[in-house]
Amino acid sequence: MRRLIAAVALTIASPAVADQPDIRSIVENHIIPRYEALASEAATLAETAAEDCTPSNPDLIAAYHDAFDAWVAVSHLRFGPSEVDNRAFALAFWPDPRASTPKTLAALIGDEDPVVERPEAFDSVSVAARSFYALEYLLFDPQFVQSENAGYVCSLVRATGEDISRNAAAILSDWQAGYGKLMATQGNDTYRTSTEAAQQLFTALSTGLEFTSQARLGRPMGSFDRPRPNRAEAWRSQRSLRHVILALTSTRELAGMLSGENTALDDAFDEAIQRANSLGDPIFALVAEPQGRLRVEVLQQSIDAIRRVLSEQVGPSLGITAGFNSLDGD
Amino acid sequence: MATRRSFIAGMLAAGIVPKPTWADAGSPDFLSAAMKPDGSYVLCGLSNKGAIVFAVPLPDRGHAAAAHPSRPEAVAFARRPGSYAIVLDCRTGQSLTRLEALPGRHFYGHGTFSADGDLLFTTENDYDVAAGIVGIWDTRTGYSRIGEVSSGGIGPHDVRLMPDGKTLVVANGGIETHPDSGRTKLNLPTMRSNLSYLTLDGAIVDHMHLGPEHQRNSIRHLAVSGSGDVAFAMQWQGDMSADLPLLGVHRLDRGQIELCQGTSIGTLQGYIGSIAINDTHNTIAVTSPRAGLMQVVEEGAVIWQMSIADVCGVVTEGTGFLVTAGTGRIQMSAEAYFDYQLSWDNHIIRVN
């Protein structure tokens, strides 16, 4: 009799279990390899800058692009180790609506602040003057590339590269040293159940897509009457559209793993990525013209369509209630 | 004789709950915005029995409302980043006039009247410069805009009048947003929330900041007691593993801050949606739609809590509190509730 009851219970439980994503696989095959790539590319960036920190060094520029690519591929994974000690913001301070990055950099250079010679103290510098976005100013913006104080700018490039590498290594180390296990195995104070772990991943995915839609595209789109192409992300190094494509590609993998390869979801990603690929303008300068802005808006709508499929189809299967108030955020 | 609570509970148990109908109509006791099943928005007047007295259409999603201190008149605000507020006759739901945000501004969704009801104060974003604004409107001249002052911080959300009638308290959430990028938070690494106390003509009386560990704690909603306790409810913007309280009480006169440990980030999923004070019983209620939890606090300790899915709106009623939820529920006591085919919005306010 006891055996029969157990069998019945299993039968009832199994459909729900089948819907549950394989969290361990997501940690081991989506998250950790991406943070490994970031740590490795960031280490190369730091080494290359140590050898030759001038903006004319093509190896340095290539290393900057590779490491920045690796960051964008994890930029949706904003929880746990990335949030300790402001690490993620020290890697990526953007948007920057008050232009804090160039202002803080200019102040460091103007003062010839000796902090650049003490790597262990560099984390005392404001996050606005660290990160890939600060490095972009130093390597691509005429104000810094043509600075009269090229020697100091060079030291600042070197210090920023080291700081990026240190933060990337610290995040990876935390994932490998324990956080990955907390998430993959659950039953601990951080993740009591696999549902909680799935919900964290769902939130990361959904927030990541929202950021791509509202910040990466919304910032340069501005309003119809006042488009703002100079607000595009990383336009100085021609990376704005590239970030959208990298972010969509990376979140598509997570979405597939979380949703049990939901076809509607994957189709929605496919459409958005195709639209992004066909845009043909790396820095969204086209938003300045109504026709061009419309094309970016259509891309934005296709990302919002992904988000709708997520909240309508994937969320409920993960036990996430799409509450009227719980999703409001006010 | 059965009390109302036991009477309603008894009917629930027997499964014979009467639907509140228009027959119950009279002056409403509460106002709350809601979404209808077809996705359109309404503002409802509610009786203290949970009956809908009127429902008037709103052009977009609402947020909170403010009741005039003497006339049966209230202002219902659009949800952030909203551009309108509607002044209505509370007895009928008829719209009296409409406030439009100035160019380059949007409302945050809250406002309050002066003690004599002559002025209305609204929280606003001057978004191109990310400056928090308290807008001032004259109710005697059909709600004309007569001025504005700095809110004392970025992202002013809730504003209340202190019991002295001369001081406003503003919850500056600290988060910069711009309508071009929706509700994307633009300054999390540098954000700093505060409570600001202002005279009615805008002079800063005092600021209250929490310690650096609270850098990502955004003060959003306020409830003020008759004796001047300012209860403030926060929303955490950092990693959810942090262990900090989300409810505090500030006393301006004593410069004293008390945080309520039981209202933790973990318990409330980092998010309080609404807050109310019951002056007679010296209790504070907070709601978290994310955690689906309502908590009641007395002297800094959580004395009672109840799970209610998507709960958010809370208002003082009788000896306790009445809460509303996005599921359509109006919960009047631990046992008594009504379920409507509506999604009740974040806040419910008293109007009588």
Contacts between the chains, C-beta under 8 A, distances in Angstrom:
chain1	res1	chain2	res2	distance
A	79	B	239	6.0
A	79	B	240	7.3
A	80	B	239	6.6
A	80	B	241	7.2
A	83	B	238	6.2
A	83	B	239	3.7
A	84	B	239	7.5
A	86	B	189	6.1
A	89	B	188	7.2
A	89	B	189	4.0
A	93	B	189	6.4
A	95	B	181	7.1
A	95	B	184	7.4
A	95	B	186	5.0
A	97	B	130	6.5
A	97	B	176	6.2
A	97	B	178	6.7
A	97	B	186	4.9
A	97	B	187	7.1
A	98	B	130	7.2
A	98	B	187	7.6
A	100	B	190	7.2
A	127	B	189	5.0
A	127	B	190	7.9
A	128	B	189	7.7
A	128	B	190	7.3
A	190	B	241	6.0
A	200	B	240	7.8
A	210	B	182	7.8
A	210	B	184	7.3
A	211	B	184	6.6
A	213	B	182	7.9
A	214	B	181	4.8
A	214	B	182	4.1
A	214	B	183	7.4
A	214	B	184	4.4
A	215	B	181	5.2
A	215	B	184	4.8
A	218	B	180	5.7
A	218	B	181	4.1
A	218	B	182	6.1
A	218	B	184	7.0
A	219	B	180	6.6
A	219	B	181	5.3
A	221	B	180	6.8
A	222	B	180	4.9
A	223	B	179	7.7
A	223	B	180	6.0
A	228	B	180	7.0
A	321	B	292	8.0
A	321	B	309	6.7
A	321	B	310	6.9
A	323	B	289	5.5
A	323	B	290	7.8
A	323	B	292	8.0
A	323	B	309	7.0
A	323	B	310	3.7
A	323	B	326	4.9
A	323	B	327	7.8
A	324	B	35	6.3
A	324	B	289	8.0
A	324	B	310	6.1
A	324	B	326	3.1
A	324	B	327	8.0
A	324	B	343	3.9
A	324	B	344	7.8
A	324	B	345	7.4
A	325	B	273	5.8
A	325	B	289	3.7
A	325	B	310	5.1
A	325	B	311	7.5
A	325	B	312	3.8
A	325	B	325	7.2
A	325	B	326	4.3
A	325	B	343	7.9
A	325	B	344	7.9
A	325	B	345	7.3
A	325	B	346	5.8
A	326	B	289	4.0
A	326	B	290	4.7
A	326	B	292	7.5
A	326	B	310	5.4
A	326	B	326	7.1
A	328	B	79	7.8
A	328	B	273	7.4
A	328	B	289	7.3
A	328	B	312	7.8
A	328	B	346	6.2
A	329	B	183	6.3
A	329	B	235	7.8
A	330	B	63	6.7
A	330	B	79	6.9
A	330	B	80	5.8
A	330	B	109	6.6
A	330	B	157	7.4
A	330	B	220	7.2
A	330	B	273	7.8
A	330	B	346	6.3
